[in-house]
Amino acid sequence: MCGIAGIINLGQLSEESLRAVCSEMTNSLSHRGPDDAGIWTDTQGCVALGHRRLSILDLSPLGHQPMVSSSGRYVITYNGEVYNYLDIRKKLEKRGEAPAFKGNSDTEVMLAAIEAWGLERAVQQFNGIFAFAVWDQEDKTLSLVRDRVGVKPLYYGWAGKSLVFGSELKSLTRHPHFDRVIDRQALALFFRHNYIPAPYSIYQKVFKLEPGTILTLSGGLGCLEKLSPLPSEAYWSAREIWPSGGLNAWQGDESAAGEALEAMLLDAVQSQMISDVPLGAFLSGGTDSSLVTALMQSLSSLPVKTFTIGFHEAGYNEAVFAKKVANYLGTNHTELYVTDKQTRDIIPLLPTIYDEPFADESQIPTFLVSQLARRQVTVSLSGDGGDELFSGYDRYFAFERLWRIVNAQPKMAKALFGILIDQLPAKVLNALGYPLNSMFKRLGYGDEKIGGRLKKYAGLFSDSSFTQGYRMYVSYFSAPDNPVRDTEEPATVFSENIDSRCVLDHFQLMSLLDILTYLPDCILVKVDRASMAVALEARVPLLDHRVVEFAASVPTSMKIRNGSGKWILKKILRKYIPLDLTERPKMGFGVPIGEWLRGPLKSWCEDLLNHRSISVEAIVDADMIQRLWREHLSGQWDRSNQLWAVLMFLSWLRQTHRS
């Protein structure tokens, strides 16, 4: 992996300043690419491209970037890996379309493919994880491209009269004319989801390029509306490939589907094991990471290096399960049991690592396991994506049951019950609804008092669509209880009428919504920033686009069996590992944030949550936040998820706006 940055200069910077500013933007990404650095500028002083390199393939200087194509027409700065580049190279050579290659990097092959076939056709041939910018010196256009699922990040926006782009927000902020104006609407989305969904970012005039798209920029940039994302073209879309009326449905039986998927996964893992540097795997002991590790070990003549973080709190410790899997497979396993202090010491680093508010608390163990792996390897494979593709989340089952129960009630009764929930205080609902606790526990909910659950899901009793209901279910703060003052949320995927445009069952629809939002904007952001902060490349074989397309084609009955998801993956896994080593309740990858906020993190919390300091910012509702804090301290409610979002925002705000 690498870090990229660049500028289209519309006259505000001199030629000398253009190079200097691009260099500063690029060097801010040195953690993503500690091995090499490069800057390229055109002779007119209009364009600058920057690159920081983490050498994975072709470690020689022949892989240096930015790289110019053989004809001199195209210049590329590129972050990622194209796993099938050798196949593409052979295809170019067979057709007589290949230049005289100088090295063995995927970058050089990508440029040759773009030159031979054009950008969009070439990108459709790339199998990998990537974000890149390519400058066409003939047409004077800059194209920004992002991989299909959104593994690699790419931001773009305006700094004064310049259009700037980069792998992380910190590179854009290094431009001297960058304006750090917070986008309050995007912040409202953050408090709903605990992350900011694409195309938005925490700053006005800055946007995330959406997965599977190409954004081509030419003349007249100064006339474009700078407060809105620019229109891009999709070359691949999960919306299109996910089942719609059964047009792409799998035609074989379950046995044939399992064989096809296993062959596809073996090919994906094998292609992602190509590396000129040491390689390993994250191993939690669950289905997804165990399957990836098992496939790796079956393809390797040497023990695969595997890595796990352990916690002393039993409810958060997966290391014991991972060790059993590692012992069975014979991997070279490393585990680290971390102390409370080690994990808490990561917290002050989070605003710098993530650049914008981000509040998935598993960001802490993800950073720790990346840090552990980097001591021995430069590349690590992970099992991310299995839950979204194969219906693995417990919440899918809990929400689908809740939705069926609610919608089985008469319309009038639902409406009256919704009004009652909205009007009555939570304490009254706790008393009146106590008998419902057993029902909610059967649905898979924890021990939070019934009043809080009923308040959160009150909107389900209105005439909401399934998509709108699922958004309520996965929200941390819901309007009108969002703590951001006087603002409305902008449109997202959840605002679209997806329900009426495609023929999907509830599990397919929840998967699609997560693939479009939660997966690229939370899970993959978490892994990318945590791993790249320590210059570790994380690869995700379950998100090979062929696997995604296959998962879209198989029916839900092949994914769900006996009230549990990922059936087809588990059948494959049984060929490599005994069932009893991986079959266990889903634990997640978190830390005991709720206990820490009341205990060792209490003083840090109270410093950030000081009523006066919050009021000075005049961005969020200080009274609401203080109420949440009091409720959490008293034990009346578990407000840890909501408070963690508030704390991550305030910590980010303090570090980025008072330095």
C-alpha positions, 0 to 999 in steps of 0.5 A, a space after each residue: 500500500 501507499 499514500 497518494 496526494 495531488 493538486 490541480 492548480 488554478 493559478 493560486 500557486 506559483 510553479 515553485 510553490 505547487 511542488 513544495 505544497 504537494 511535497 508537504 501534502 505527500 509527506 504527511 502520508 509517510 506512515 502509509 509509505 515509508 520506503 520511498 517518495 516522489 513528486 511529479 509536476 507538469 511543465 505549465 505548473 497546473 498539476 502536481 502528483 505526489 506519492 509515498 511508497 510502501 514497497 510490496 511488489 518489485 522493490 527496486 527503483 523501477 517501481 517508483 511513483 508517480 510513474 509515466 507511461 511508455 508513450 509519456 501520455 499518462 502519469 499515475 500515482 497509485 495506492 493499492 494492489 492489482 492482484 491479476 497484473 501478471 495475467 493482464 501483462 500476458 494479455 497485453 503481450 499476446 495481443 502485441 499491445 505491450 510496451 517494452 516493460 522496464 520492471 515488474 510492478 503492477 503500476 507499470 502494467 496498469 499504465 500499459 493497460 490504460 494506454 492500450 484499452 482506455 481507462 474504464 475498460 482497463 479498470 474493469 480488468 483490474 482485480 484488486 484494491 486500489 485508489 489512484 489518480 491518472 493525469 492525461 497530458 494529451 486531453 488535460 484531464 485528471 481521473 480519480 478512481 476507487 476500487 469496487 467495494 471501497 477498500 482503499 480511500 480517496 478524498 477530494 475537494 477544494 483549497 482556495 482555487 485549487 482542487 486537491 486530493 489524497 488518501 487521507 484528509 490530513 494531506 488535504 489540510 496541508 494545503 495553505 488555503 485549506 479551510 477547516 469549516 465543519 460540515 454540520 450536516 455530515 456531523 449529524 450523520 456521524 452521530 447517527 452512524 458513528 462514522 461519516 458515510 460517503 460522499 461526505 466528510 467532516 469538512 465542507 468542500 471535501 468529499 469521499 470518492 464513492 466505491 466503484 467510480 471514476 471521477 474525471 476532471 477537466 477545464 472549468 473547475 472554477 465554475 463548479 459548485 464547491 459545496 456538493 460532490 462532483 458527478 462520477 461514473 460507476 464502472 461497477 455497482 453493488 446495486 446492480 449486481 445484487 439480486 434483482 428479480 432473480 436475473 443473476 440467480 445461481 442455477 446449481 444446487 447447494 453442493 455445486 455452489 459450495 464447490 464453486 465458492 471454495 475454488 473462487 476463495 482459493 484463487 482469491 487467497 492465492 492471488 493475494 499471497 503474492 508478495 515480495 515482503 513477509 506476509 501473515 494473517 489476522 486470526 480471531 478464531 471466528 468463521 471468516 478469519 479461520 477460513 482465510 487462514 486455513 486456505 492460506 495454510 493449505 496453499 503454503 509449504 511453510 507455517 503461515 504467520 498469524 496474529 491475535 490480540 487477547 484481553 483479560 476480560 473474558 467477554 472480550 477475549 477471542 485469543 483462546 479460540 484463535 490459539 486453538 485454530 492456530 494449533 490445529 492448522 499448525 501456523 506460526 502463531 503470535 498472541 499478545 494479551 494487552 493491559 488496560 493501560 496499553 489499550 487506553 494509551 491508543 486513545 489519544 492517537 485516534 484523532 490523528 489516525 482517522 482524521 475525522 470523527 470515527 467511533 467504532 470502539 473496535 478501532 482500538 484492538 484493530 490498531 493493536 493487532 496491526 501493530 503486533 503483526 507489523 513487527 514480523 510482516 508487511 502484509 496481512 490478510 483479514 476475514 472482513 466482508 463475510 458477515 455482509 456477504 453471507 448474512 453473518 450479523 446477529 442484528 440481521 436476525 434480531 431486526 427481521 424478527 422484530 419487524 415481523 412482530 411489529 408489522 403483524 399488528 393492526 395498523 391502528 394499534 401500531 399507530 396508537 402504540 407508537 404515540 404512547 411510546 413517544 409520549 411516555 417517559 422512559 421510567 414509565 415504559 420501564 415499569 409498564 413494559 417489564 413483561 416484554 423484557 423476556 420477549 426482547 431477550 428472545 429476539 437477541 437483545 441484551 439487558 438494556 432496560 425496556 424503555 430505552 429499546 422502545 424509545 429507540 424503535 418507536 419509529 417502527 410503529 409508523 408507516 416506515 419502509 423496511 430500509 427506514 426501519 433498518 436505519 432506525 435499528 442501526 442508528 446510535 442517535 436518531 433525529 430529532 434526538 441528534 446532538 448537533 444543533 439546528 441542522 438536518 442530515 443530508 441524503 444517504 443510501 437510506 434516503 432512497 426508495 431501495 425497497 420498491 426498486 428491487 426484489 430482495 428478501 429482508 436478509 438480502 436487503 440488509 446485506 446490500 445496505 451494509 455493503 453500500 454503507 457500513 462496510 466501506 465507510 466503517 469496517 474498511 475505514 477502520 482496518 485501512 487507517 489502523 493498518 496503514 498507521 503502522 505501514 501494514 498492508 491489509 488485504 481482504 480476499 473475501 471482498 474479491 469482487 468475484 466473491 461479492 458477485 457470487 454471494 449476490 447470486 446465491 439464495 438466502 437459503 444457502 447462507 442461512 440455516 437453523 437461525 444462523 448465517 454464513 452456512 455456505 462458508 461454514 460448510 467449506 470451513 469444515 473441510 479444513 477445521 473441525 466444527 467445534 473449534 469455530 462454532 461459537 456465539 459471535 463475540 465481535 472485536 471490541 473493548 469494555 468501553 462502558 466500564 472504562 468510561 465509568 472507571 479508568 477513563 472517567 477523568 478524561 471523559 469529564 475533561 472533554 465533557 465539561 459543560 463550559 467547554 462544550 458550550 463554547 463550541 456551540 456545535 452540539 447540545 451540551 445539556 443533552 450530552 451532560 444528561 447522557 453522561 449522568 445516566 451512564 455514570 448512574 448505571 441507569 443506562 448503558 450510554 457507552 456507544 453514544 458517549 464514545 461518539 461524542 468523546 471521539 468528536 470532542 477529542 478530534 475537535 480539540 486536537 485539530 482545531 486548537 493546535 
